[in-house]
Each structure stands twice: as structure tokens, then as C-alpha cells.
Amino acid sequence: MPAAVGVIETLGFPAVLAAADAMVKAGAVTLVYFDKAESGRFLVAIRGRVAEVNTAVAAGIAAGEQAYGGQVITHYIIPNPTENVEAILPIDYTQKVEQFRMF
């Protein structure tokens, strides 16, 4: 079953931590990627069903903005990424996150 991808980029670690926490609590999603982007920017990516990802990203944006000094720079949702996108970008379910997979 294809899984949507949701990504949030924030300025500062507290905002990305709050966003990631809110996303995994708001929907049946799996956190598949987290990393620093540049200049204090952080990325977090989740996978799950489209409706769940939409709900989770909305909650993550709200939480990231409410974190002290938090700023959500951008966000994006891909409802059904193609296989070549999954093969190149680090958004697939890895062995590390498989135990937390929601479906």
C-alpha cells in the first residue's frame, strides 16, 4: 500500500522536537527521517496513510510554531511518492523504524 510522506522544516531544535512529537501523537504515522538541514534548520519526515499524514502535519505545524522561539519554515506533503523518489530520498521504512511502523 502506498504511504504518503509529510515533511516539516523548522528553525531551531525545540520547534522540530515539538513538531515531531505532535505528529506521531496526532495520527497513525511513522517517523522515518530526522536531520539537520543547515544554519539551525531541522527536517522531520513521516509516512502513513494520506489522511493520517495530513492530520499529523497540521498538528506538527501548530506545535512547532508554539514552541519557544519556534518557527516552521516550510512543510510539504506528497500523497503517493513514486518508487524512484523512495529509492533516492531517505523516506523509506528502514530496519531502524520498522518496529514503529503503523501499518
N, CA, C and O of each residue as an XYZ file, in Angstrom:
412
protein
N       0.844     -1.174      0.000
C       0.000      0.000      0.000
C       0.891      1.239      0.000
O       1.812      1.323      0.812
N       0.644      2.206     -0.890
C       1.451      3.411     -0.915
C       1.232      4.236      0.346
O       0.118      4.317      0.863
N       2.289      4.835      0.827
C       2.219      5.666      2.025
C       2.620      7.083      1.678
O       3.623      7.309      1.001
N       1.836      8.031      2.140
C       2.136      9.434      1.924
C       3.370      9.826      2.735
O       3.748      9.142      3.687
N       3.984     10.934      2.342
C       5.129     11.486      3.055
C       4.783     12.909      3.468
O       4.258     13.687      2.671
N       5.078     13.240      4.705
C       4.921     14.607      5.188
C       6.235     15.077      5.769
O       6.868     14.358      6.541
N       6.654     16.290      5.403
C       7.930     16.837      5.858
C       7.700     18.223      6.440
O       6.962     19.033      5.880
N       8.337     18.482      7.564
C       8.320     19.818      8.163
C       9.764     20.248      8.364
O      10.595     19.469      8.832
N      10.056     21.497      8.005
C      11.369     22.089      8.250
C      11.187     23.238      9.228
O      10.326     24.097      9.035
N      12.001     23.251     10.278
C      11.896     24.288     11.295
C      13.229     24.998     11.484
O      14.279     24.534     11.040
N      13.148     26.119     12.146
C      14.340     26.834     12.571
C      14.483     26.576     14.067
O      13.652     27.025     14.857
N      15.516     25.865     14.453
C      15.757     25.551     15.852
C      15.283     24.164     16.242
O      14.294     23.647     15.723
N      16.026     23.574     17.180
C      15.710     22.217     17.615
C      14.419     22.112     18.417
O      13.675     21.156     18.200
N      14.102     23.032     19.333
C      12.859     22.879     20.085
C      11.624     22.796     19.195
O      10.688     22.057     19.500
N      11.617     23.538     18.114
C      10.461     23.518     17.213
C      10.330     22.180     16.501
O       9.217     21.675     16.356
N      11.432     21.593     16.053
C      11.350     20.307     15.361
C      10.998     19.194     16.341
O      10.287     18.255     15.983
N      11.483     19.289     17.559
C      11.136     18.296     18.576
C       9.636     18.352     18.885
O       8.976     17.315     18.967
N       9.109     19.551     19.055
C       7.680     19.710     19.318
C       6.850     19.233     18.135
O       5.816     18.591     18.317
N       7.301     19.545     16.918
C       6.576     19.123     15.716
C       6.567     17.604     15.585
O       5.522     17.013     15.312
N       7.713     16.972     15.775
C       7.797     15.512     15.661
C       6.923     14.834     16.706
O       6.215     13.874     16.401
N       6.970     15.324     17.920
C       6.163     14.759     18.992
C       4.676     14.885     18.683
O       3.919     13.928     18.846
N       4.266     16.049     18.243
C       2.846     16.266     17.924
C       2.398     15.408     16.750
O       1.276     14.903     16.751
N       3.258     15.236     15.747
C       2.874     14.455     14.572
C       2.630     12.999     14.912
O       1.629     12.424     14.483
N       3.533     12.389     15.681
C       3.351     10.966     15.972
C       2.216     10.723     16.957
O       1.692      9.611     17.035
N       1.835     11.739     17.703
C       0.699     11.617     18.621
C      -0.636     11.900     17.937
O      -1.670     11.381     18.358
N      -0.621     12.717     16.886
C      -1.866     13.146     16.242
C      -2.402     12.150     15.225
O      -3.604     12.135     14.957
N      -1.554     11.331     14.663
C      -2.010     10.410     13.626
C      -1.248      9.103     13.666
O      -0.208      8.985     14.314
N      -1.784      8.133     12.965
C      -1.123      6.819     12.868
C      -0.040      6.919     11.797
O      -0.217      6.457     10.670
N       1.084      7.532     12.170
C       2.192      7.759     11.251
C       3.482      7.234     11.869
O       3.559      6.999     13.075
N       4.490      7.056     11.026
C       5.801      6.595     11.459
C       6.830      7.659     11.111
O       6.884      8.121      9.972
N       7.637      8.045     12.071
C       8.715      8.984     11.827
C       9.830      8.222     11.120
O      10.382      7.273     11.676
N      10.165      8.633      9.896
C      11.141      7.891      9.102
C      12.460      8.630      8.886
O      13.454      8.025      8.485
N      12.471      9.941      9.151
C      13.705     10.693      8.878
C      13.759     11.925      9.762
O      12.750     12.593      9.989
N      14.949     12.210     10.252
C      15.222     13.429     11.003
C      16.672     13.802     10.754
O      17.552     12.942     10.792
N      16.928     15.080     10.499
C      18.307     15.515     10.304
C      18.391     17.026     10.339
O      17.382     17.725     10.251
N      19.617     17.519     10.470
C      19.872     18.951     10.365
C      19.916     19.302      8.882
O      20.431     18.532      8.071
N      19.381     20.455      8.535
C      19.450     20.915      7.152
C      20.648     21.848      6.998
O      21.621     21.497      6.331
N      20.587     23.010      7.595
C      21.686     23.968      7.564
C      21.326     25.146      8.453
O      20.143     25.407      8.671
N      22.292     25.845      8.958
C      22.090     27.080      9.723
C      20.986     26.976     10.769
O      20.133     27.859     10.853
N      20.990     25.932     11.550
C      19.995     25.787     12.602
C      18.647     25.290     12.125
O      17.672     25.318     12.876
N      18.583     24.836     10.889
C      17.331     24.296     10.352
C      17.318     22.781     10.513
O      18.343     22.114     10.371
N      16.147     22.262     10.810
C      15.985     20.826     11.010
C      14.817     20.319     10.188
O      13.851     21.043      9.950
N      14.912     19.063      9.752
C      13.855     18.408      8.983
C      13.355     17.192      9.731
O      14.125     16.500     10.397
N      12.070     16.935      9.620
C      11.492     15.708     10.138
C      10.489     15.219      9.094
O       9.703     16.004      8.564
N      10.521     13.913      8.803
C       9.632     13.325      7.801
C       8.871     12.164      8.413
O       9.411     11.396      9.211
N       7.617     12.051      8.029
C       6.754     10.972      8.496
C       6.141     10.261      7.311
O       6.083     10.812      6.212
N       5.678      9.030      7.528
C       4.982      8.255      6.498
C       3.707      7.694      7.108
O       3.633      7.451      8.313
N       2.721      7.494      6.272
C       1.462      6.905      6.707
C       0.396      7.107      5.648
O       0.684      7.560      4.540
N      -0.824      6.771      5.991
C      -1.939      6.993      5.071
C      -2.131      8.489      4.868
O      -1.789      9.286      5.742
N      -2.671      8.871      3.726
C      -2.784     10.285      3.358
C      -3.534     11.085      4.420
O      -3.062     12.141      4.843
N      -4.682     10.602      4.850
C      -5.467     11.330      5.842
C      -4.712     11.484      7.156
O      -4.773     12.533      7.797
N      -4.006     10.439      7.550
C      -3.240     10.484      8.796
C      -2.072     11.465      8.690
O      -1.788     12.201      9.635
N      -1.400     11.475      7.546
C      -0.284     12.399      7.337
C      -0.779     13.838      7.324
O      -0.135     14.714      7.901
N      -1.906     14.097      6.678
C      -2.469     15.456      6.665
C      -2.757     15.944      8.082
O      -2.408     17.069      8.440
N      -3.390     15.101      8.881
C      -3.704     15.458     10.262
C      -2.433     15.665     11.077
O      -2.325     16.627     11.837
N      -1.478     14.762     10.917
C      -0.234     14.836     11.680
C       0.590     16.072     11.324
O       1.139     16.722     12.213
N       0.681     16.398     10.056
C       1.457     17.576      9.644
C       0.804     18.854     10.170
O       1.504     19.766     10.609
N      -0.513     18.931     10.130
C      -1.206     20.109     10.675
C      -0.898     20.268     12.170
O      -0.646     21.375     12.645
N      -0.922     19.163     12.893
C      -0.597     19.215     14.324
C       0.864     19.586     14.540
O       1.181     20.336     15.463
N       1.755     19.070     13.701
C       3.179     19.383     13.808
C       3.474     20.846     13.544
O       4.309     21.447     14.220
N       2.803     21.415     12.577
C       2.987     22.844     12.273
C       2.560     23.693     13.463
O       3.276     24.606     13.874
N       1.389     23.386     14.013
C       0.891     24.142     15.161
C       1.835     24.028     16.347
O       2.132     25.030     16.998
N       2.308     22.828     16.633
C       3.209     22.621     17.772
C       4.562     23.292     17.548
O       5.132     23.867     18.476
N       5.075     23.221     16.325
C       6.353     23.860     16.024
C       6.303     25.366     16.178
O       7.261     25.980     16.647
N       5.202     25.957     15.789
C       5.030     27.406     15.915
C       4.848     27.825     17.377
O       5.218     28.936     17.756
N       4.280     26.940     18.190
C       4.038     27.272     19.598
C       5.259     27.051     20.481
O       5.307     27.560     21.601
N       6.242     26.306     20.001
C       7.454     26.072     20.789
C       8.173     27.403     20.998
O       8.140     28.279     20.134
N       8.818     27.545     22.143
C       9.514     28.783     22.465
C      10.546     29.105     21.385
O      11.469     28.325     21.150
N      10.389     30.237     20.742
C      11.297     30.643     19.676
C      11.122     29.834     18.404
O      11.927     29.942     17.479
N      10.070     29.023     18.353
C       9.868     28.127     17.223
C       9.421     28.834     15.963
O       8.674     29.812     16.003
N       9.886     28.326     14.864
C       9.476     28.845     13.563
C       9.445     27.693     12.567
O      10.460     27.040     12.328
N       8.282     27.453     11.994
C       8.168     26.473     10.919
C       8.493     27.203      9.630
O       7.810     28.160      9.263
N       9.526     26.758      8.948
C       9.962     27.427      7.721
C       9.114     26.967      6.541
O       8.626     27.785      5.761
N       8.943     25.667      6.417
C       8.151     25.141      5.313
C       7.660     23.740      5.662
O       8.147     23.103      6.596
N       6.699     23.289      4.899
C       6.196     21.921      5.042
C       5.697     21.458      3.685
O       5.398     22.265      2.804
N       5.614     20.142      3.535
C       5.171     19.596      2.261
C       4.634     18.190      2.471
O       5.145     17.431      3.295
N       3.594     17.854      1.712
C       3.006     16.519      1.759
C       2.969     15.959      0.349
O       2.497     16.618     -0.578
N       3.471     14.738      0.189
C       3.397     14.024     -1.089
C       2.473     12.835     -0.864
O       2.833     11.902     -0.146
N       1.282     12.854     -1.469
C       0.310     11.797     -1.215
C       0.755     10.396     -1.633
O       0.447      9.428     -0.937
N       1.455     10.266     -2.724
C       1.831      8.942     -3.216
C       3.152      9.037     -3.973
O       3.154      9.101     -5.202
N       4.272      9.048     -3.260
C       5.556      9.180     -3.954
C       5.849      7.954     -4.815
O       5.506      6.829     -4.454
N       6.474      8.188     -5.933
C       6.818      7.096     -6.834
C       8.018      6.322     -6.295
O       8.722      6.792     -5.401
N       8.237      5.144     -6.842
C       9.320      4.280     -6.374
C      10.689      4.927     -6.528
O      11.563      4.740     -5.681
N      10.884      5.685     -7.605
C      12.198      6.291     -7.791
C      12.466      7.378     -6.752
O      13.620      7.592     -6.380
N      11.444      8.060     -6.282
C      11.627      9.039     -5.209
C      11.999      8.318     -3.916
O      12.896      8.753     -3.193
N      11.317      7.231     -3.631
C      11.614      6.459     -2.427
C      13.018      5.852     -2.475
O      13.673      5.719     -1.441
N      13.476      5.487     -3.663
C      14.800      4.873     -3.800
C      15.920      5.885     -3.577
O      16.993      5.518     -3.098
N      15.692      7.138     -3.912
C      16.738      8.151     -3.842
C      16.724      8.911     -2.511
O      17.773      9.111     -1.898
N      15.564      9.322     -2.077
C      15.470     10.112     -0.849
C      15.360      9.211      0.383
O      14.877      8.084      0.275
N      15.793      9.681      1.528
C      15.757      8.853      2.746
C      14.377      8.867      3.415
O      14.247      9.301      4.560
N      13.351      8.393      2.702
C      11.995      8.415      3.239
C      11.376      7.028      3.330
O      10.187      6.902      3.620
N      12.160      5.992      3.087
C      11.599      4.651      3.136
C      11.638      4.113      4.565
O      12.323      4.657      5.432
N      10.900      3.051      4.787
C      10.903      2.403      6.093
C      12.188      1.602      6.238
O      12.402      0.637      5.505
N      13.029      1.984      7.159
C      14.282      1.286      7.382
C      14.120      0.270      8.512
O      13.102      0.242      9.203
N      15.133     -0.549      8.678
C      15.136     -1.532      9.758
C      14.981     -0.836     11.114
O      14.342     -1.358     12.027
N      15.569      0.330     11.221
C      15.559      1.090     12.473
C      14.144      1.532     12.873
O      13.811      1.545     14.058
N      13.318      1.893     11.889
C      11.976      2.399     12.204
C      10.880      1.358     11.991
O       9.721      1.616     12.317
N      11.213      0.217     11.464
C      10.210     -0.813     11.146
C       9.386     -1.218     12.355
O       8.191     -1.483     12.221
N       9.991     -1.272     13.525
C       9.248     -1.675     14.710
C       8.171     -0.666     15.111
O       7.261     -1.002     15.870
N       8.267      0.564     14.608
C       7.286      1.590     14.926
C       6.273      1.804     13.804
O       5.406      2.671     13.910
N       6.375      1.037     12.757
C       5.509      1.193     11.580
C       4.047      0.992     11.967
O       3.709      0.036     12.665
N       3.182      1.899     11.509
C       1.789      1.891     11.917
C       0.897      0.995     11.057
O      -0.177      0.594     11.506
N       1.313      0.676      9.841
C       0.522     -0.227      9.000
C       1.397     -0.983      8.061
O       0.905     -1.792      7.274
